[in-house]
Each structure stands twice: as C-alpha cells, then as structure tokens.
Amino acid sequence: MESMLSKLKSTVTKVTADVTSAVMGNPVTREFDVGRHIASGGNGLAWKIFNGTKKSTKQEVAVFVFDKKLIDKYQKFEKDQIIDSLKRGVQQLTRLRHPRLLTVQHPLEESRDCLAFCTEPVFASLANVLGNWENLPSSVSPDIKDYKLYDVETKYGLLQVSEGLSFLHSSVKMVHGNVTPENIILNKSGAWKIMGFDFCVSSTNPSEQEPKFPCKEWDPNLPSLCLPNPEYLAPEYILSVSCETASDMYSLGTVIYAVFNKGKPIFEVNKQDIYKSFSRQLDQLSRLGSSSLTNIPEEVREHVKLLLNVTPTVRPDADQMTKIPFFDDVGAVTLQYFDTLFQRDNLQKSQFFKGLPKVLPKLPKRVIVQRILPCLTSEFVNPDMVPFVLPNVLLIAEECTKEEYIKLILPDLGPVFKQQEPIQASNMILLIFLQKMDLLLTKTPPDEIKNSVLPMVYRALEAPSIQIQELCLNIIPTFANLIDYPSMKNALIPRIKNACLQTSSLAVRVNSLVCLGKILEYLDKWFVLDDILPFLQQIPSKEPAVLMGILGIYKCTFTHKKLGITKEQLAGKVLPHLIPLSIENNLNLNQFNSFISVIKEMLNRLECEHKTKLEQLHIMQEQQKSLDIGNQMNPSEETKVTNVGSQQIDKVFNNIGADFLTGNEPENKEDGLQNKHKRVSLTLEEKQKLAKEQEQAQKLKSQQPLKPQVHTPVAPVKQTKDLTDTLMDNMSSLTSLSVSTPKVSASSTFTSVPSMGLGMMFSTPIDNTKRNMTNGLNANMGFQTSGFSVPVNTNQNFFSGPSTPGVTTMALGTPSTLPNFNAIHFFPTVSQTEEVCTDLYRYLTKPSDVISLTTAFIFHFDFKILRLQHIRIAFSKGDL
C-alpha cells in the first residue's frame, strides 16, 4: 500500500513538475489554468496537450505546449528553423476558421521555455487513439489506452477530414502538405479536426481557375520536425518535386489505410535513403492489388486504391470523396446533419427530429452522448423546437446511467420542466414528460423531483386540456410508488379530488376515481377512512360509470389487507351511502348485482364482527361473575392476616352463639354456597388463578402471624362483682309489660365477627357505680346504630328477616372467607335477656383488648330498645 501511494505521489509530482516547467512564465497562464497532461499531437507528436480552463469564464479548453527542451540537441539555427516551422503552422491554423479545422481560442504565446496556445477541448490525436503514445505521460490514461473506434466514428471522421480538405482545396486554394494521424485531432465531442499547417502551400494564383502550388525539394539534412512525415507523403513530392491538391488526397488514402490497420502505414520509409525508398514504393503502388487492402471495408476499398494511384490526376478530389457511398451510412449522415443543424429552419429541424428516434438505437452510446446529445440540448433555447427535441433527449436518458443523467441531461431539463409558453408547446411538453415519468422519478434526485418534477405533474392535473388530465390520471398509478408520502397526501390527492369534483368531463371524473382506487395501497388506512371515503359522498353525478367507480373504491378499501373499513364506519357512513346508490335507476342488472354483492359482504362482516364482540363481552361477564364467586371463597391476603389476629374473637362468639343463638342454618347456608360454587363453570385461567390464591393463602397460614401480645389473665384476688342485678333493675320496667315470649329463631347462629375499627357509644345511661369495669372501656360508652360503618364487599344481612315493623335491620359486609351471618329473628324475652347479659358481663371483666372490642360490639344490641320492640310486636299480635 505504501509503495502504491509513493508511486502515485511520484507520478503526481512528476506531472506537476512537467506542467510547471513547461508552462511557467508563458503568457497563456495569465488567462488559463493548466491542468493534466492528456495527449500529444502535431508533427512528430511534439505538442503536449493539457486540459485547462479559462480563469474568467471557467470555459474548458485544451492547452498545446511545445517544450523547447525537446530540441536542446540541435544547433541554434536548427532550433530556430524548428520554432519557425511550428509558429507558422499555429499561425496559419489561427487564421483559418472552419468546422473541420481545429478551433484556436487563444493565439500562440512564446516564452523562454515553451510555445503555447489554446484550442477547443480535445480528447486526443488520431495517432494516440491508434496506439502511438509518444510524448505522453509514462502512465497512459485508460481513456486513450482502451479507446476503440466504432465504424460510424471512423466513417464520419474520414468524411470530416475529406470535407476539411475540400474546404482547403476549393475555398482557400491551399495544400495541407502533411495530412497524417498526428495532425488529425479528436475533440471532446469526438469530431475529427485538422491541424498541423506547418508545411501548407498556398496557391500562387488563387484567382485563376487552375491554382499552382510551389513545392520545396526534400532536404534530408533538416531536422525531422522541419520536414513532413514521409510515410504519408505522395511520391511526386519526393521524386518530381511537385505538389498539388491530389497530393493531399494520396495522404488521405494512406490515413484510411492506417485507420483500418491499427495505425500502421502502407509503406515504411527509410529516411536515410528516402529517394530509393520512394522509388521502390512507386513500383509497389503500380502493382497494388486488392489483396494488400484486405482490412479495408469492401465498399471503400476501390476508392482507397484510386487515392493511392501513382498518377495524381486519377485520384478522386476531396469533394468527390465526400459523395462516395461509403459515407452514406445512416449514422454518418445523421452526424453530418447535426453539424449543419444551425443552417436549417424550424420545419426542417422538426422533420429531422421526428425521425431521429429510429436512428438513435443504431448508434453507439458514446457517439450519442458525445456528438448528438449536446446538439439536442442546445435546441432547448428554441421553445418551438422543444416538443420535437425532448423525446429524443429522454430516449438517450434511458440508456444513460444515473450519474450521466444528472451530469449531462438534468441541468438542461430544468428550464424545460417550468416552460409554460407557448401554450401549445407547453401542453405537448407535459404529455411527453408524463409518458416518461417513471424515468424521471427513477433517475432524478429527490430534491429535484420535489422542486421540478412533481410541480409539473400538479400543473398537468390543473391543465385546461382534458386530454392532458386524462393522461396524467392514467399515468399517476404507474409511478405512485416513487412519490414520497407527504407529497402524495398533501399535494397530489387534493388535486385529484379537485379534478374529479370540478370537471365537466365524465371521462376525467371516472379516471379520477380509477386513479384513486389504484393508489389506495400507497396510502395510510386512517387517511383513507377520514379523507377519501367522505370525499366519495361529495361527488354529485350519478352516472353508472361514476357509481361503479365509487363502488370500486369502497370495495378496494374494504377488501384490502392493509386498509379495511371499521364496523363503525360501515354502519354509520358506508352502508348508508351505498344502499341508496344501489337503487339508482341508471344501473343495469349487472351493476346492481355488483352493488348488492358488496353490500352483502359488508353486512356479513358487520354481523360477524359485532356478534363476535358481543360474545366476547358475554364471556367476559360470565368470567367476571365466576371470579367474584371465587373471591368470596378465597379471601385476600389482608383478610387472612386479619382473621389470624381474630381467632380468639371467633372462639368467643362461637361460645356466645352456642349460649343464645341456636340452629344449624349457617352450616346449611355454607353447604348451599359450596354447592352453588360447584355448579359454576370456571375457565382454566380462572382455576389457575384460584389455585395460586389458595397456594398464597397456605403460605400465609404457615407463617407466624403478627398478632398483639395477649396477656394471660391472672385470677383475680377479689371476687368479680356480679352486675346481673344492675341490669335486671334497669330492665324491670320492661319485664312487667311482658305477657308472652316469642320463640327464638332456631336458625340463628352467630359464628364470627370480622375484625374492624369501631367508634361506639352507649345510648342508654348506665349507673357508673354499678358498672365498674376493668377491661379498659369507658363506663359511659354506648352504641349508636347510625354510627356503625363497615366496608361492604358483598351485601349480606347481619340481622334480617321478614319485614317487621319496629325492628331495625342492619346490613353488614363481611369478607368472603368468613362464615356468613345468616338471618336471625331475635325477639328475646326478659329471662333470655337476663341470661345473655349475665354471660356478656362475664366477658366484660376480662382485660384483653380483643375481648373488650368484642364485648363492645355485643353491646350494640340495645336491650332496652329490643325489648320495647318486642312489646310492640306482642301487642300487635294480641299476646299482651
């Protein structure tokens, strides 16, 4: 890698040094920047050719430089001869102006080290292309090394040389004197141009019909740069010291031979004994047969043989050569026409451009890009010619790479995209661009598409021409996938909708609907539901074609996997729109059937989806009920912890229930609940959930519960005071009113009470002296029914039964895992009341906080009130 970089560095350094040493100090460098050494040309390939640019205009040029170091080996007078010969050739070339001659853009400038002048951009000399790389950089450019001439290039190049010689012979009355591959230059467009007028000879009597050209005798002692190339020189120039226009035609024959023989001339000349060589050559020419010209195309072989004839008068002149059938090739004629295009009027140009698409496929790409494309794009300045030129430019663009398109074609298309005048030409341009829209969107950069291409499409949708609108609507779906979504949503779709609503043409309206239907797949679902479908209801016309277009959009949206229509949209907007349309009188049977078919599909899906939804809701409701039952059977963790702390309370109330609430109803109720739960069908997920809850509950049971420290009651030293007498005194007034005692409900059992925080006060005054308590409760405490509040999970009756006047019913919610408090019909007699109170007061003397809380809860039964209620009921029944 390092060696490669070093080699590259040395090459660049050497080239830079060559340029600097060759051109430094020359006045040409004041106006031109000299670039890379690209070729060589002129007599003996003595001129180095560099690419360059003009500093003021950045115009591309070729800089020809002759380095005087090449002639350091010569004597001073020989150097002067060489310099004079070179100067003469450049000065003569500068004076002559013709399309077939190399164009000089800056005259010859001389400095101490070099001669230099500037011309039109150049690719290489014909000698370089044919393999003669003398005076080129050591690393020959691949562009030259791999360059191969196409047949059309060869034909037209030779035709151009013939036309150049015709101009010199007929118009200038001049013999070039050194027509060789070194003096034929290929410019950047591939055109062949003549240079090297170092040995040109002008006629001594240009005004007369028969020009005379003086000729100098061959001087072998002169430096080679002061003599023409003898291998391409006519025999008469050496042998008879005569020169005429036919001598240039002989040179043209030898050039044709070299072109078809890889640059090799027909004869090799010994420059040391040139006379002997030419004498031998003359003998060979007199016996020249077709076998010697086998590599030359047959259609031009005889003409070459004539050009190489020993007798000058037999040789065809330049004008005759331009008319031979060999140059009637379609490609050569096409290229020739382009070179004379500036001489044609618009009618001739239009006819030529119309036929050009048939010719372009027959031409090599390099020829098209180098020769034809620049001529075509130059016609864009003529608005009337753009509709005729544009199809050919786009045809060429199809064969170009994206990089070539961006570099060579797109810059010239920019003004054409925006052209709106004249109207007729503008409409034709829109049609042409629309037909090639896929090409433009594929090869044009995104920024240029947004700024130039899409605005042209929008303009076409808004054009007054129905034909353009129809074509645009038909073409848009073919390149819709290449349009970015924001542009489609915000610019393209609104214009299509406007075209549909505002046009008076049925074809445009139908094509708008068809276009929308085809590009639905590139749109967002919600944009279609919120923007496209509501738009369909705005279309005023009821023609069958329009109705079928509307139906098509609905159907495409309905059936498309990515889009689809929600059941809410179906029920609320789509079906209410489609059903009235389906009974339009303009529809025939098939069209009506299409409507009904789509409507049925929509109804079926609507039914299916909504039915499925309702079924799912029903299942969810059933599952929720099952979960509620499961929650009743399985307490939450918090309830379980609370129950662990309330075990003593359960024991206390079980004993209390055994004392004054007898019956088996709770067990029956519990059995009934279990049977009910068994009848509920649970899903697998619910069973798994219940199993997990049970497992969690088991873990909690196995853990040591957190409970308040319970102090073991110490047997009191002092006999506990019996408060039964006090209670009896308070109840004596009620006892006297009792006549009959209702039976206690056998189903009443008080099994357990959930632990809860209560704020309770005794409503009945109690004698503080008789109710001395050591359990921590205030002696003035009492219960207020309205102040009792319990969180409710499932409504269950704590004390309930048939609606009985005067009996207070209290609803208490309990966690699902606690035993249920069943309905208790409680109407105690005095004796029962006394018995209960005696048992209750026994617990009031215990110090435990839990027992105190439980006792307070029991005192919620206001015995006085209950007794009054009992008396009222007894009176109502006639017991008293």
NORGISUL-V636928 format. One record per residue. RES is the residue in three letters. NEAR is the number of other ideal C-beta (glycine too) atoms within 8 Angstrom. Layout:
res = {RES	RES}
near = {NEAR	NEAR}
This chain:
res = {MET	GLU	SER	MET	LEU	SER	LYS	LEU	LYS	SER	THR	VAL	THR	LYS	VAL	THR	ALA	ASP	VAL	THR	SER	ALA	VAL	MET	GLY	ASN	PRO	VAL	THR	ARG	GLU	PHE	ASP	VAL	GLY	ARG	HIS	ILE	ALA	SER	GLY	GLY	ASN	GLY	LEU	ALA	TRP	LYS	ILE	PHE	ASN	GLY	THR	LYS	LYS	SER	THR	LYS	GLN	GLU	VAL	ALA	VAL	PHE	VAL	PHE	ASP	LYS	LYS	LEU	ILE	ASP	LYS	TYR	GLN	LYS	PHE	GLU	LYS	ASP	GLN	ILE	ILE	ASP	SER	LEU	LYS	ARG	GLY	VAL	GLN	GLN	LEU	THR	ARG	LEU	ARG	HIS	PRO	ARG	LEU	LEU	THR	VAL	GLN	HIS	PRO	LEU	GLU	GLU	SER	ARG	ASP	CYS	LEU	ALA	PHE	CYS	THR	GLU	PRO	VAL	PHE	ALA	SER	LEU	ALA	ASN	VAL	LEU	GLY	ASN	TRP	GLU	ASN	LEU	PRO	SER	SER	VAL	SER	PRO	ASP	ILE	LYS	ASP	TYR	LYS	LEU	TYR	ASP	VAL	GLU	THR	LYS	TYR	GLY	LEU	LEU	GLN	VAL	SER	GLU	GLY	LEU	SER	PHE	LEU	HIS	SER	SER	VAL	LYS	MET	VAL	HIS	GLY	ASN	VAL	THR	PRO	GLU	ASN	ILE	ILE	LEU	ASN	LYS	SER	GLY	ALA	TRP	LYS	ILE	MET	GLY	PHE	ASP	PHE	CYS	VAL	SER	SER	THR	ASN	PRO	SER	GLU	GLN	GLU	PRO	LYS	PHE	PRO	CYS	LYS	GLU	TRP	ASP	PRO	ASN	LEU	PRO	SER	LEU	CYS	LEU	PRO	ASN	PRO	GLU	TYR	LEU	ALA	PRO	GLU	TYR	ILE	LEU	SER	VAL	SER	CYS	GLU	THR	ALA	SER	ASP	MET	TYR	SER	LEU	GLY	THR	VAL	ILE	TYR	ALA	VAL	PHE	ASN	LYS	GLY	LYS	PRO	ILE	PHE	GLU	VAL	ASN	LYS	GLN	ASP	ILE	TYR	LYS	SER	PHE	SER	ARG	GLN	LEU	ASP	GLN	LEU	SER	ARG	LEU	GLY	SER	SER	SER	LEU	THR	ASN	ILE	PRO	GLU	GLU	VAL	ARG	GLU	HIS	VAL	LYS	LEU	LEU	LEU	ASN	VAL	THR	PRO	THR	VAL	ARG	PRO	ASP	ALA	ASP	GLN	MET	THR	LYS	ILE	PRO	PHE	PHE	ASP	ASP	VAL	GLY	ALA	VAL	THR	LEU	GLN	TYR	PHE	ASP	THR	LEU	PHE	GLN	ARG	ASP	ASN	LEU	GLN	LYS	SER	GLN	PHE	PHE	LYS	GLY	LEU	PRO	LYS	VAL	LEU	PRO	LYS	LEU	PRO	LYS	ARG	VAL	ILE	VAL	GLN	ARG	ILE	LEU	PRO	CYS	LEU	THR	SER	GLU	PHE	VAL	ASN	PRO	ASP	MET	VAL	PRO	PHE	VAL	LEU	PRO	ASN	VAL	LEU	LEU	ILE	ALA	GLU	GLU	CYS	THR	LYS	GLU	GLU	TYR	ILE	LYS	LEU	ILE	LEU	PRO	ASP	LEU	GLY	PRO	VAL	PHE	LYS	GLN	GLN	GLU	PRO	ILE	GLN	ALA	SER	ASN	MET	ILE	LEU	LEU	ILE	PHE	LEU	GLN	LYS	MET	ASP	LEU	LEU	LEU	THR	LYS	THR	PRO	PRO	ASP	GLU	ILE	LYS	ASN	SER	VAL	LEU	PRO	MET	VAL	TYR	ARG	ALA	LEU	GLU	ALA	PRO	SER	ILE	GLN	ILE	GLN	GLU	LEU	CYS	LEU	ASN	ILE	ILE	PRO	THR	PHE	ALA	ASN	LEU	ILE	ASP	TYR	PRO	SER	MET	LYS	ASN	ALA	LEU	ILE	PRO	ARG	ILE	LYS	ASN	ALA	CYS	LEU	GLN	THR	SER	SER	LEU	ALA	VAL	ARG	VAL	ASN	SER	LEU	VAL	CYS	LEU	GLY	LYS	ILE	LEU	GLU	TYR	LEU	ASP	LYS	TRP	PHE	VAL	LEU	ASP	ASP	ILE	LEU	PRO	PHE	LEU	GLN	GLN	ILE	PRO	SER	LYS	GLU	PRO	ALA	VAL	LEU	MET	GLY	ILE	LEU	GLY	ILE	TYR	LYS	CYS	THR	PHE	THR	HIS	LYS	LYS	LEU	GLY	ILE	THR	LYS	GLU	GLN	LEU	ALA	GLY	LYS	VAL	LEU	PRO	HIS	LEU	ILE	PRO	LEU	SER	ILE	GLU	ASN	ASN	LEU	ASN	LEU	ASN	GLN	PHE	ASN	SER	PHE	ILE	SER	VAL	ILE	LYS	GLU	MET	LEU	ASN	ARG	LEU	GLU	CYS	GLU	HIS	LYS	THR	LYS	LEU	GLU	GLN	LEU	HIS	ILE	MET	GLN	GLU	GLN	GLN	LYS	SER	LEU	ASP	ILE	GLY	ASN	GLN	MET	ASN	PRO	SER	GLU	GLU	THR	LYS	VAL	THR	ASN	VAL	GLY	SER	GLN	GLN	ILE	ASP	LYS	VAL	PHE	ASN	ASN	ILE	GLY	ALA	ASP	PHE	LEU	THR	GLY	ASN	GLU	PRO	GLU	ASN	LYS	GLU	ASP	GLY	LEU	GLN	ASN	LYS	HIS	LYS	ARG	VAL	SER	LEU	THR	LEU	GLU	GLU	LYS	GLN	LYS	LEU	ALA	LYS	GLU	GLN	GLU	GLN	ALA	GLN	LYS	LEU	LYS	SER	GLN	GLN	PRO	LEU	LYS	PRO	GLN	VAL	HIS	THR	PRO	VAL	ALA	PRO	VAL	LYS	GLN	THR	LYS	ASP	LEU	THR	ASP	THR	LEU	MET	ASP	ASN	MET	SER	SER	LEU	THR	SER	LEU	SER	VAL	SER	THR	PRO	LYS	VAL	SER	ALA	SER	SER	THR	PHE	THR	SER	VAL	PRO	SER	MET	GLY	LEU	GLY	MET	MET	PHE	SER	THR	PRO	ILE	ASP	ASN	THR	LYS	ARG	ASN	MET	THR	ASN	GLY	LEU	ASN	ALA	ASN	MET	GLY	PHE	GLN	THR	SER	GLY	PHE	SER	VAL	PRO	VAL	ASN	THR	ASN	GLN	ASN	PHE	PHE	SER	GLY	PRO	SER	THR	PRO	GLY	VAL	THR	THR	MET	ALA	LEU	GLY	THR	PRO	SER	THR	LEU	PRO	ASN	PHE	ASN	ALA	ILE	HIS	PHE	PHE	PRO	THR	VAL	SER	GLN	THR	GLU	GLU	VAL	CYS	THR	ASP	LEU	TYR	ARG	TYR	LEU	THR	LYS	PRO	SER	ASP	VAL	ILE	SER	LEU	THR	THR	ALA	PHE	ILE	PHE	HIS	PHE	ASP	PHE	LYS	ILE	LEU	ARG	LEU	GLN	HIS	ILE	ARG	ILE	ALA	PHE	SER	LYS	GLY	ASP	LEU}
near = {4	5	6	7	8	8	8	8	8	8	11	8	8	9	11	8	8	11	12	8	9	11	15	8	7	13	6	14	11	5	8	14	7	11	9	6	11	12	12	15	17	17	16	9	14	11	11	12	16	14	13	13	11	11	8	5	5	7	6	8	15	13	16	14	15	13	10	12	6	7	12	6	3	9	5	6	6	12	11	8	11	13	12	8	13	15	11	10	16	14	10	10	13	10	6	10	5	7	5	11	13	12	8	11	8	10	8	10	11	9	10	4	11	12	14	15	14	13	11	10	9	16	10	14	17	15	15	15	11	11	7	10	9	8	7	10	9	5	5	9	8	6	7	14	8	6	8	4	9	9	8	13	11	11	13	15	15	14	12	12	15	13	11	13	16	13	12	16	15	9	6	9	9	10	14	15	12	15	14	15	13	15	15	17	14	14	12	9	7	11	11	13	14	16	13	14	11	13	11	13	11	10	10	8	8	8	3	6	2	5	10	7	12	7	9	6	5	10	7	7	3	9	10	7	11	9	11	12	11	13	10	13	13	11	12	10	14	11	10	5	9	8	12	8	12	11	16	16	15	15	15	16	13	13	16	13	14	14	14	9	8	5	10	5	9	7	8	5	10	8	7	5	6	13	8	8	12	13	9	8	11	11	8	9	11	7	6	9	6	7	5	7	12	6	5	11	7	5	6	11	11	6	11	13	11	11	14	12	10	6	6	11	5	6	13	9	11	16	9	8	14	11	6	11	5	10	14	7	11	7	14	13	10	12	13	10	9	10	8	8	11	4	4	8	5	8	6	8	13	10	8	11	11	8	8	10	9	6	11	12	5	6	12	8	8	8	15	13	12	10	13	15	13	9	10	11	11	7	12	11	4	8	8	8	13	14	10	10	13	12	9	13	14	11	10	15	11	7	7	13	5	8	6	10	13	11	8	10	15	12	7	10	10	10	8	11	11	9	11	6	7	7	7	6	13	11	11	9	13	14	11	12	13	13	8	9	13	9	10	11	12	8	11	13	6	7	6	11	12	10	6	13	14	12	10	12	13	11	10	13	14	8	11	2	7	9	7	13	16	11	12	14	15	9	11	13	9	7	11	11	5	7	12	7	8	6	11	14	11	7	10	14	13	8	11	14	11	10	14	13	9	5	11	2	8	9	8	14	14	11	12	14	15	11	13	14	11	8	12	14	7	9	13	7	9	6	10	13	12	7	9	14	16	9	9	11	8	7	12	5	7	8	8	10	8	14	15	10	13	12	13	11	15	14	9	11	15	12	5	10	4	6	12	9	13	7	10	6	11	13	7	7	10	13	12	8	10	14	9	8	12	11	8	10	4	7	11	6	5	6	11	11	8	10	14	9	8	13	12	8	9	14	9	8	10	12	8	8	9	9	8	8	8	8	8	8	8	8	8	8	8	8	10	8	9	13	10	8	11	13	10	11	10	11	11	7	9	6	13	13	11	11	14	12	11	13	8	10	13	11	8	11	13	10	8	13	12	7	9	11	12	9	10	8	12	12	7	8	10	10	8	8	11	8	8	9	9	6	6	9	5	8	8	5	6	12	9	8	10	12	8	8	10	9	8	9	12	8	8	11	8	5	6	3	7	6	6	6	3	8	6	4	7	4	4	7	3	4	4	6	5	7	10	10	7	10	13	9	7	10	14	8	6	12	8	6	8	13	6	7	8	9	4	13	11	8	10	15	13	11	10	11	9	12	8	6	3	8	5	14	10	11	7	8	4	11	8	8	5	8	10	8	9	6	12	7	10	4	9	8	10	12	14	9	9	4	9	11	3	8	5	8	9	8	6	10	12	8	11	8	11	4	4	7	7	6	8	7	9	8	10	10	10	11	10	12	10	11	7	10	12	11	11	14	9	10	10	13	10	12	7	11	13	12	10	11	11	11	11	12	12	7	12	12	10	9	9	11	7	11	13	14	10	13	13	13	10	10	12	10	8	11	11	10	8	13	13	9	12	13	12	10	14	13	9	7	6	5	7	9}
